[in-house]
Amino acid sequence: MTAIKHALQRDIFTPNDERLLSIVNVCKAGKKKKNCFLCATVTTERPVQVKVVKVKKSDKGDFYKRQIAWALRDLAVVDAKDAIKENPEFDLHFEKVYKWVASSTAEKNAFISCIWKLNQRYLRKKIDFVNVSSQLLEESVPSGENQSVTGGDEESVDEYQELNAREEQDIEIMMEGCEYAISNAEAFAEKLSRELQVLDGANIQSIMASEKQVNILMKLLDEALKEVDQIELKLSSYEEMLQSVKEQMDQISESNHLIHLSNTNNVKLLSEIEFLVNHMDLAKGHIKALQEGDLASSRGIEACTNAADALLQCMNVALRPGHDMLLAVKQQQQRFSDLREHFARRLANHLNNVFVQQGHDQSSTLAQHSVELTLPNHHPFHRDLLRYAKLMEWLKNTDYGKYEGLTKNYMDYLSRLYEREIKDFFEVAKIKMTGTTKESKKFGLHGSSGKLTGSTSSLNKLSVQSSGNRRSQSSSLLDMGNMSASDLDVADRTKFDKIFEQVLSELEPLCLAEQDFISKFFKLQQHQSMPGTMTEAEDLDGVTSSRQHNSGTPLPVSSERDMIRQMMIKIFRCIESDLNSLIALGDKIDSFNSLYMLVKMSHHVWTAENVDPASFLSTTLGNVLVTVKRNFDKCISNQIRQMEEVKISKKSKVGILPFVAEFEEFAGLAESIFKNAERRGDLDKAYTKLIRGVFVNVEKVANESQKTPRDVVMMENFHHIFATLSRLKISCLEAEKKEAKQKYTDHLQSYVIYSLGQPLEKLNHFFEGVETRVAQGIREEEVSYQLAFNKQELRKVIKEYPGKEVKKGLDNLYKKVDKHLCEEENLLQVVWHLMQDEFIRQYKHFEGLIARCYPGSGITMEFTIQDILDYCSSIAQSH
């Protein structure tokens, strides 16, 4: 430890002009053993500063570094933990408590003893030494290795005093007179003793000689005492005189204090009175406005609003302690309460009357809208009511019970009014969708005394029959059944689209305007992220019962958003059901109308969600969109089901299958409707289902066909599908387009080969025998030597197929193909051209065999390729 102490003194403290007095090796209590040293130091310069320094060994090398230092004056408590038993733990309380564990109890005790001595010598500060043995707190007791530092060195420094100039001069003179003092100390001491005795004798003689002077001094002292006594007597008299003056001054001071206290109290009282008068005095004009103000005129409403605000300020004033115990304050508060109750009741009655009157006034305007597809405009009513918005806010803050009652009454009156308006509006829409009154009755609608009413239940029994007359060729082959939309043209669908769009365009601003009005009039906060949605199953009458609030307690923001949504649901409770009824009608008129409705509804939902994704309008339209999507899916499923139920005629040729034409119509209509639509993905999924159904059922019909060859059914219908997909360029059906083209090509080739067959049958049989002999190993030029295949036999077979017979056979073939193919697809010339090519290929094959097997015989066919071309052209032109 001595070596460490010496190293620390040399490396850390000497450069800072400090002296290390004590050291203890410690580590923090309760943590990993990271040792360090606590050092007690003093500065070598005055004034002396005492510090406790924490020194730690560097992580990067074998040297020590100064980490932190505390001034001893900041030390409040030294806790040794146990004054009796040996315990290496101790605490030092600086700005916070530092817990240490010393390497040994002896080092801890030596360090604490040094701290106590430094405090006693330099600071004299009240440091609490807790759980420390009394032996350590005795300054005279040395302590281990610190004795030489804190005991000897410090005491020697304290006893040493520097000689002044006179003392140095006297010592020098004495030393000069006694040069032998250094060599003979005893002689020097005897001389000094003798001189001291001489000085003592001289002092005694001097004292005895001065006795006379002492007597004179004593007399003077006696006289001085007498003078002092006289002065004391005069001072006593003066004190008695001043005592009375003091009493009078005390009385005056006390009186002044009471006057000052009275003035202070008066000023405070005046301040309190002014505060109450200024803050709790309501002007007579405001009182009159609250009691008798006209709530119908704009000026009266403004006066009542100002008066209500002033009353609210007076009622909400923050009274100081004790004010509420004053009788005048209690009376004024009671007066304010009576005024508030009276005005709140008067305001609620007036607004209820306004709500009722609005219902009557608005009903008178329904007749003019009954023949037009428009909804009545509520803007004037909203504009008039918004004048009361501030008063409604006042009512909400002062009497929540009446405010709640007004909201319920408003919902009751307006829900009945909107229900009448919306019902009539939808009846007009249904009439316009179905056309004339006669047609309306067909779909379950009827008129009575100019009042439009709907028979919703009859819509559920409605069914639309297809005309079964789309194409004359296919009508005789298939029992069309109930194919929706087959009897309506594009104009009818466009008309329906416009009507449906107008319905949504009328409803959207109506709902948004009403929601905005409710928010402003009833002072309810709207927000983009209103949580949750209200379903029809929820209790609409629970708008107020679900909120158990005391009167005057406003709703939190989230509850206000819920209240707006619930009010809108109750006011417009009929919208969703009426929209679903209208959608059902449109779907029954023409199932393809679901395409228009899906696009329009998706667009309006997208628009509503951009404005407020949790608004009543967005939620309602979203629910209706689900119904529209189901109808759309149902339309697709019905088309696939109708494909599967198709029955073909056994007596007529098939031609283009009706569901193939229906798919073309559907795809063309869908592409025009879904152009730039938000829900293109739904259509792509429907395309995939439909095209798969078309492919499967085309093949099914082709397999069942008896009148028309299978290849013709497949060829014509897949050609039609390929043409449709190529024209419409539907990106999601690219793979199906390629598949349709491949199927068309394969079956076209198959039909050509099958139909053409062997037009020169005997010639075909002859050359098949030739090819058989060659295959058996006979050389081609030796085939003519075979009895059955000699030149004579060949000439005999060729003579059986003169040009006239060939043309006749081709003409019969053309008639057969014409009988198989339908006119709509116009594939006759394509098939005929391919048959011509196939016939020419067979002709060239026969000529090749003649040239190889009968060389130099001069045998040729009785018609040429040019003759074939002429025959085919002539036949095609003649038909």
TIFI-882623 format. One record per residue (C-alpha): x, y, z. Coordinates in steps of 0.5 Angstrom, whole numbers, always signed. Example, Ala and Ser with C-alpha at 12.3 -4.5 7.8 and 13.67 -1.06 7.14 Angstrom:
     c1     c2     c3
    +25     -9    +16
    +27     -2    +14
REM end
This chain:
     c1     c2     c3
     +0     +0     +0
     +6     +5     +2
     +9     +4     -5
     +2     +5     -9
     +1    +11     -4
     +8    +14     -6
     +6    +13    -14
     +0    +16    -13
     +3    +22    -10
     +8    +23    -15
     +4    +22    -21
     -3    +25    -19
     -3    +29    -13
     +4    +33    -14
     +3    +36    -21
     -4    +39    -18
     +0    +42    -12
     -4    +37     -7
     -1    +32     -1
     -4    +25     +0
     -6    +24     +7
    -10    +18     +7
    -12    +12     +2
    -16     +6     +2
    -17     +1     -3
    -25     +0     -4
    -30     -3     -9
    -37     -1    -10
    -42     -5     -6
    -47    -10     -9
    -43    -10    -16
    -37    -13    -20
    -31    -13    -16
    -28     -7    -20
    -23     -4    -15
    -21     +3    -14
    -18     +8     -9
    -21    +13     -4
    -16    +19     -3
    -16    +24     +3
    -12    +30     +0
    -10    +38     +2
     -7    +43     -2
     +0    +46     -1
     -3    +53     -2
     -7    +57     +2
    -13    +57     +3
    -12    +50     +4
    -18    +46     +0
    -19    +39     +3
    -22    +34     -2
    -24    +26     -3
    -21    +24     -9
    -23    +17    -13
    -17    +14    -17
    -18     +8    -22
    -13     +4    -25
    -13     +5    -33
    -16     +0    -37
    -11     +1    -43
     -5     +1    -39
     -1     +0    -32
     -2     +7    -29
     -7    +11    -25
    -12    +16    -27
    -16    +21    -23
    -24    +20    -24
    -28    +24    -19
    -27    +29    -13
    -31    +31     -8
    -30    +37     -3
    -30    +35     +4
    -35    +41     +6
    -40    +37     +1
    -39    +31     +6
    -46    +30    +10
    -45    +24    +13
    -40    +18    +14
    -43    +12    +16
    -39     +6    +18
    -44     +1    +19
    -42     -2    +25
    -38     +1    +31
    -37     -5    +35
    -36    -11    +30
    -31    -11    +24
    -34     -9    +18
    -31     -7    +12
    -37     -3     +9
    -38     +4    +10
    -42    +10     +6
    -40    +17     +4
    -46    +22     +3
    -45    +27     -2
    -50    +30     -7
    -52    +22     -6
    -50    +16     -2
    -44    +12     -5
    -43     +5     -2
    -36     +2     -1
    -33     -4     +1
    -26     -3     +4
    -21     -8     +3
    -19     -9    +10
    -23     -6    +16
    -16     -3    +19
    -16     +1    +12
    -23     +4    +13
    -22     +6    +20
    -15    +10    +18
    -19    +13    +13
    -25    +15    +17
    -20    +18    +23
    -16    +22    +18
    -23    +25    +15
    -25    +27    +22
    -18    +30    +24
    -18    +34    +17
    -25    +36    +19
    -23    +38    +26
    -17    +42    +23
    -20    +46    +17
    -27    +46    +17
    -30    +45    +24
    -36    +43    +20
    -42    +39    +22
    -41    +32    +19
    -45    +26    +22
    -40    +20    +24
    -45    +15    +24
    -43     +8    +27
    -36    +10    +28
    -32     +8    +35
    -31    +13    +39
    -23    +11    +39
    -23    +14    +32
    -26    +20    +34
    -20    +22    +39
    -15    +27    +35
     -9    +25    +40
    -10    +18    +38
     -5    +16    +32
     -8    +11    +27
     -3     +6    +23
     +1     +8    +18
     -3    +15    +17
     +0    +17    +24
     +6    +20    +21
     +2    +24    +16
     -4    +26    +20
     -1    +26    +27
     +7    +28    +26
     +7    +32    +20
     +1    +36    +22
     +3    +38    +29
    +10    +40    +27
     +7    +45    +22
     +2    +47    +27
     +7    +48    +33
    +13    +52    +29
    +12    +59    +29
    +17    +64    +24
    +22    +69    +28
    +20    +76    +27
    +26    +81    +25
    +27    +84    +32
    +28    +76    +35
    +33    +75    +30
    +37    +81    +31
    +37    +80    +39
    +39    +72    +38
    +45    +74    +33
    +47    +80    +38
    +47    +74    +44
    +51    +69    +39
    +56    +74    +38
    +57    +76    +45
    +58    +68    +46
    +62    +65    +41
    +63    +59    +45
    +56    +58    +46
    +56    +53    +40
    +63    +49    +43
    +61    +50    +51
    +53    +50    +52
    +54    +49    +59
    +58    +55    +60
    +53    +59    +56
    +47    +56    +60
    +50    +59    +66
    +52    +65    +64
    +44    +66    +61
    +42    +64    +68
    +46    +69    +72
    +44    +75    +67
    +37    +72    +68
    +38    +73    +76
    +41    +80    +75
    +34    +82    +71
    +30    +79    +76
    +33    +83    +82
    +33    +90    +78
    +25    +88    +76
    +24    +88    +84
    +28    +94    +86
    +24    +98    +80
    +17    +96    +83
    +19    +98    +90
    +21   +105    +87
    +15   +106    +84
    +10   +105    +90
     +9   +113    +91
     +7   +113    +84
     +2   +108    +86
     -1   +111    +91
     -2   +118    +87
     -5   +113    +82
    -10   +110    +87
    -12   +117    +89
    -14   +119    +82
    -18   +113    +81
    -22   +114    +88
    -24   +121    +85
    -26   +118    +78
    -30   +113    +82
    -34   +119    +85
    -35   +123    +78
    -38   +116    +76
    -43   +116    +81
    -45   +123    +80
    -46   +121    +72
    -50   +115    +74
    -55   +119    +78
    -56   +124    +73
    -57   +118    +68
    -62   +115    +72
    -66   +121    +72
    -65   +122    +65
    -68   +115    +64
    -74   +116    +68
    -76   +122    +64
    -75   +118    +58
    -79   +112    +60
    -85   +116    +60
    -84   +119    +53
    -82   +111    +51
    -89   +109    +54
    -92   +115    +50
    -89   +113    +43
    -91   +106    +44
    -98   +108    +45
    -97   +112    +38
    -94   +106    +35
    -99   +102    +37
   -105   +107    +34
   -101   +107    +28
   -101   +100    +27
   -108    +99    +28
   -110   +105    +23
   -105   +102    +18
   -109    +95    +19
   -115    +98    +18
   -113   +101    +12
   -111    +95     +9
   -117    +91    +11
   -121    +96     +8
   -117    +96     +1
   -118    +88     +1
   -125    +89     +3
   -126    +94     -3
   -122    +89     -8
   -127    +83     -6
   -133    +87     -7
   -130    +90    -13
   -129    +83    -16
   -136    +80    -14
   -139    +86    -17
   -135    +86    -23
   -136    +78    -24
   -142    +77    -21
   -147    +83    -24
   -151    +81    -30
   -153    +87    -34
   -161    +89    -34
   -161    +88    -42
   -158    +81    -41
   -163    +79    -36
   -169    +82    -40
   -166    +78    -47
   -166    +72    -43
   -173    +73    -40
   -176    +76    -46
   -172    +76    -52
   -174    +74    -59
   -172    +68    -61
   -175    +68    -68
   -171    +74    -71
   -164    +75    -72
   -163    +81    -67
   -166    +77    -62
   -162    +71    -63
   -156    +75    -62
   -158    +79    -56
   -160    +72    -53
   -153    +69    -55
   -149    +75    -52
   -154    +74    -45
   -153    +67    -45
   -145    +68    -45
   -145    +73    -40
   -149    +69    -36
   -145    +63    -37
   -139    +67    -35
   -142    +70    -28
   -144    +63    -26
   -137    +60    -28
   -133    +65    -24
   -128    +62    -20
   -130    +65    -13
   -124    +66     -8
   -124    +62     -1
   -130    +64     +3
   -134    +68     -2
   -139    +62     -3
   -141    +63     +5
   -144    +70     +3
   -151    +71     +3
   -151    +76     -3
   -147    +71     -7
   -151    +65     -5
   -157    +69     -7
   -154    +72    -14
   -152    +64    -15
   -159    +62    -14
   -162    +68    -19
   -157    +66    -24
   -159    +58    -24
   -167    +61    -24
   -165    +65    -30
   -161    +59    -34
   -167    +54    -32
   -172    +59    -35
   -168    +61    -41
   -166    +53    -43
   -173    +51    -42
   -175    +57    -47
   -170    +56    -52
   -172    +48    -52
   -179    +49    -53
   -178    +54    -59
   -173    +50    -62
   -178    +44    -62
   -183    +48    -65
   -178    +50    -70
   -177    +42    -72
   -184    +41    -72
   -186    +47    -77
   -180    +45    -81
   -183    +38    -82
   -190    +41    -84
   -186    +46    -89
   -182    +41    -92
   -188    +36    -93
   -191    +42    -97
   -186    +41   -102
   -186    +34   -103
   -191    +34   -109
   -187    +38   -114
   -181    +33   -113
   -186    +27   -114
   -185    +27   -121
   -178    +29   -121
   -172    +25   -119
   -169    +30   -114
   -169    +30   -107
   -172    +37   -103
   -166    +42   -101
   -166    +42    -94
   -161    +48    -94
   -165    +54    -92
   -168    +50    -86
   -160    +48    -84
   -159    +56    -85
   -164    +58    -81
   -162    +53    -75
   -155    +55    -75
   -157    +61    -72
   -158    +58    -66
   -151    +54    -66
   -148    +58    -61
   -154    +57    -56
   -154    +50    -57
   -147    +50    -55
   -149    +54    -49
   -155    +49    -47
   -150    +43    -48
   -145    +46    -43
   -150    +48    -38
   -156    +44    -38
   -154    +37    -42
   -161    +34    -40
   -165    +39    -45
   -160    +39    -50
   -160    +31    -50
   -168    +32    -51
   -167    +37    -57
   -163    +32    -60
   -168    +26    -59
   -173    +30    -62
   -170    +33    -68
   -168    +25    -70
   -175    +23    -69
   -178    +29    -73
   -173    +29    -78
   -173    +21    -79
   -180    +21    -81
   -179    +27    -86
   -173    +24    -89
   -177    +17    -89
   -183    +20    -93
   -178    +24    -98
   -173    +18    -99
   -179    +13   -100
   -182    +18   -105
   -176    +19   -109
   -174    +12   -109
   -181    +10   -112
   -180    +15   -118
   -173    +12   -119
   -177     +5   -120
   -182     +8   -124
   -177    +11   -129
   -173     +5   -129
   -179     +0   -131
   -181     +6   -136
   -189     +7   -137
   -194     +6   -132
   -196     -1   -135
   -189     -4   -135
   -189     -1   -127
   -195     -6   -126
   -191    -11   -129
   -185    -10   -124
   -190     -9   -118
   -191     -2   -118
   -197     +2   -118
   -200     +9   -117
   -205    +12   -113
   -208    +19   -113
   -202    +22   -115
   -198    +19   -109
   -193    +14   -111
   -192     +7   -107
   -188     +1   -108
   -190     -6   -107
   -183     -9   -105
   -186    -16   -104
   -188    -16   -111
   -181    -15   -113
   -178    -21   -110
   -183    -25   -114
   -181    -22   -121
   -178    -26   -126
   -175    -23   -133
   -176    -28   -139
   -171    -28   -145
   -174    -27   -152
   -171    -33   -155
   -170    -29   -161
   -163    -27   -161
   -161    -31   -167
   -165    -35   -172
   -160    -40   -173
   -159    -42   -166
   -166    -41   -163
   -168    -47   -166
   -163    -51   -163
   -163    -49   -156
   -168    -48   -150
   -166    -41   -148
   -170    -41   -141
   -169    -35   -137
   -163    -31   -140
   -163    -25   -137
   -162    -18   -141
   -163    -21   -147
   -169    -17   -149
   -166    -10   -147
   -162     -6   -151
   -156     -1   -150
   -161     +5   -149
   -165     +1   -144
   -158     +0   -140
   -156     +7   -141
   -162     +9   -138
   -162     +5   -132
   -154     +7   -131
   -156    +15   -131
   -162    +13   -126
   -158    +10   -121
   -152    +15   -122
   -157    +20   -121
   -160    +17   -115
   -153    +16   -111
   -151    +23   -113
   -158    +26   -110
   -157    +22   -104
   -149    +23   -103
   -150    +31   -102
   -156    +30    -98
   -153    +26    -93
   -146    +30    -93
   -150    +36    -92
   -154    +33    -86
   -148    +30    -82
   -144    +37    -83
   -151    +41    -80
   -151    +36    -74
   -144    +37    -73
   -144    +44    -73
   -151    +45    -70
   -151    +40    -64
   -143    +42    -63
   -141    +35    -64
   -134    +34    -66
   -132    +30    -73
   -126    +26    -74
   -123    +22    -80
   -122    +16    -76
   -129    +15    -72
   -128     +8    -69
   -133     +2    -71
   -140     +2    -75
   -147     +1    -73
   -151     -4    -76
   -158     -5    -76
   -158    -10    -71
   -156     -5    -66
   -162     -1    -62
   -163     +6    -65
   -167     +8    -60
   -161     +7    -55
   -158    +14    -58
   -159    +17    -51
   -160    +11    -46
   -153     +9    -48
   -150    +15    -45
   -151    +16    -38
   -148    +23    -36
   -150    +28    -31
   -154    +35    -33
   -148    +39    -36
   -143    +34    -37
   -141    +34    -44
   -139    +28    -48
   -132    +26    -49
   -129    +27    -56
   -130    +19    -58
   -137    +19    -56
   -139    +25    -60
   -137    +22    -66
   -141    +16    -64
   -147    +20    -63
   -146    +23    -70
   -146    +17    -73
   -152    +14    -69
   -156    +20    -70
   -155    +19    -78
   -157    +12    -77
   -163    +14    -74
   -165    +20    -79
   -163    +16    -85
   -165     +9    -83
   -169     +7    -89
   -163     +9    -94
   -160     +2    -94
   -166     -2    -95
   -169     +3   -100
   -162     +2   -104
   -162     -5   -103
   -170     -5   -106
   -168     -1   -112
   -162     -6   -113
   -166    -12   -113
   -171     -9   -118
   -165     -7   -123
   -162    -14   -122
   -169    -17   -124
   -170    -12   -130
   -163    -14   -133
   -158    -18   -129
   -153    -14   -133
   -155     -8   -129
   -151    -11   -123
   -145     -9   -127
   -147     -2   -128
   -149     -2   -120
   -142     -5   -118
   -138     +1   -122
   -142     +7   -120
   -143     +4   -112
   -135     +3   -112
   -134    +10   -115
   -138    +13   -109
   -136     +9   -104
   -129    +11   -106
   -131    +18   -106
   -134    +18    -99
   -128    +14    -96
   -123    +20    -99
   -128    +25    -95
   -129    +21    -89
   -128    +13    -88
   -132    +12    -82
   -138    +17    -84
   -145    +14    -84
   -145    +15    -92
   -139    +11    -93
   -141     +6    -88
   -148     +5    -91
   -145     +5    -98
   -140     +0    -96
   -146     -4    -94
   -150     -4   -100
   -144     -5   -104
   -143    -12   -101
   -150    -13   -104
   -149    -11   -111
   -142    -15   -111
   -147    -21   -109
   -151    -20   -115
   -146    -19   -119
   -143    -26   -117
   -150    -29   -118
   -150    -26   -125
   -144    -29   -127
   -146    -36   -123
   -153    -36   -127
   -149    -35   -133
   -145    -41   -132
   -151    -45   -130
   -155    -43   -136
   -149    -46   -140
   -149    -52   -136
   -156    -53   -137
   -156    -52   -145
   -160    -57   -149
   -158    -57   -157
   -163    -59   -162
   -162    -66   -166
   -165    -63   -172
   -162    -57   -173
   -154    -55   -174
   -151    -52   -168
   -147    -46   -170
   -145    -40   -165
   -148    -43   -159
   -152    -38   -155
   -148    -37   -149
   -142    -36   -153
   -145    -30   -156
   -148    -28   -149
   -140    -28   -147
   -139    -23   -153
   -144    -19   -151
   -142    -19   -143
   -135    -18   -145
   -137    -12   -149
   -141     -9   -144
   -137    -10   -138
   -131     -7   -142
   -135     -1   -144
   -137     +0   -136
   -131     -2   -133
   -127     +3   -137
   -122     +6   -131
   -126     +3   -126
   -124     +2   -119
   -126     -5   -118
   -123     -8   -124
   -120    -14   -120
   -128    -16   -119
   -129    -16   -127
   -122    -20   -128
   -124    -26   -123
   -131    -26   -127
   -128    -26   -134
   -124    -32   -131
   -130    -36   -129
   -134    -35   -135
   -129    -36   -140
   -127    -43   -137
   -135    -45   -137
   -135    -43   -144
   -129    -47   -146
   -132    -53   -142
   -139    -53   -145
   -137    -51   -152
   -134    -58   -152
   -139    -61   -148
   -144    -59   -153
   -140    -61   -159
   -139    -68   -156
   -147    -68   -156
   -148    -66   -163
   -151    -71   -168
   -153    -66   -173
   -147    -62   -174
   -140    -65   -173
   -136    -64   -167
   -130    -61   -170
   -135    -56   -174
   -138    -54   -167
   -131    -53   -164
   -128    -49   -170
   -134    -44   -170
   -135    -43   -163
   -127    -42   -161
   -126    -38   -168
   -132    -33   -165
   -129    -33   -158
   -122    -32   -161
   -124    -26   -165
   -128    -23   -159
   -122    -23   -155
   -117    -20   -160
   -122    -15   -161
   -123    -13   -154
   -116    -14   -152
   -117    -16   -145
   -111    -17   -141
   -113    -22   -136
   -115    -27   -142
   -109    -27   -146
   -107    -34   -144
   -115    -36   -146
   -114    -32   -153
   -108    -36   -155
   -112    -43   -152
   -118    -41   -156
   -114    -40   -163
   -110    -46   -162
   -117    -50   -161
   -120    -47   -167
   -114    -48   -171
   -113    -56   -169
   -121    -57   -170
   -121    -53   -177
   -115    -58   -179
   -118    -64   -177
   -125    -62   -180
   -122    -61   -187
   -118    -67   -187
   -124    -71   -184
   -129    -68   -189
   -124    -68   -195
   -123    -75   -194
   -121    -79   -201
   -124    -75   -206
   -121    -80   -212
   -122    -86   -208
   -120    -92   -213
   -114    -88   -214
   -112    -87   -207
   -113    -95   -206
   -109    -96   -212
   -103    -92   -210
   -104    -95   -202
   -102   -101   -205
    -96    -99   -209
    -94    -96   -203
    -95   -102   -199
    -90   -106   -204
    -85   -101   -204
    -85   -101   -196
    -84   -109   -197
    -78   -108   -200
    -80   -108   -208
    -76   -102   -211
    -80    -96   -214
    -78    -97   -221
    -80   -105   -221
    -87   -104   -218
    -90   -103   -225
    -88   -110   -226
    -93   -113   -221
    -99   -116   -224
   -104   -112   -220
   -100   -105   -221
    -98   -105   -228
    -99    -99   -233
   -105   -102   -236
   -108   -102   -229
   -106    -95   -227
   -109    -93   -234
   -116    -96   -232
   -116    -93   -225
   -114    -86   -228
   -120    -86   -233
   -125    -87   -228
   -123    -80   -226
   -124    -75   -231
   -125    -68   -230
   -132    -68   -230
   -133    -73   -225
   -128    -69   -220
   -131    -63   -221
   -138    -66   -219
   -135    -69   -213
   -132    -63   -211
   -139    -59   -212
   -142    -65   -207
   -136    -63   -202
   -138    -56   -202
   -145    -57   -201
   -144    -62   -195
   -139    -56   -192
   -144    -51   -193
   -149    -55   -190
   -145    -56   -184
   -142    -49   -183
   -147    -43   -180
   -147    -36   -184
   -145    -32   -178
   -138    -34   -177
   -137    -34   -185
   -132    -39   -185
   -134    -43   -191
   -129    -40   -196
   -123    -41   -190
   -125    -48   -190
   -126    -49   -198
   -119    -46   -199
   -116    -51   -194
   -120    -56   -197
   -117    -54   -204
   -110    -54   -201
   -111    -61   -199
   -113    -64   -205
   -108    -61   -209
   -103    -64   -204
   -106    -71   -205
   -106    -69   -213
    -98    -68   -212
    -97    -74   -208
   -100    -78   -214
    -96    -75   -219
    -90    -76   -215
    -91    -83   -214
    -93    -84   -222
    -86    -81   -224
    -82    -85   -219
    -86    -92   -220
    -87    -91   -228
    -82    -87   -231
    -82    -86   -238
    -89    -89   -238
    -92    -82   -240
    -98    -83   -236
   -101    -77   -233
   -108    -75   -229
   -114    -73   -234
   -114    -66   -230
   -109    -61   -228
   -107    -57   -222
   -110    -51   -226
   -116    -55   -227
   -117    -56   -220
   -116    -49   -218
   -121    -47   -224
   -126    -52   -221
   -126    -50   -214
   -127    -42   -216
   -132    -44   -220
   -136    -48   -215
   -135    -42   -210
   -138    -37   -215
   -144    -41   -217
   -146    -42   -209
REM end
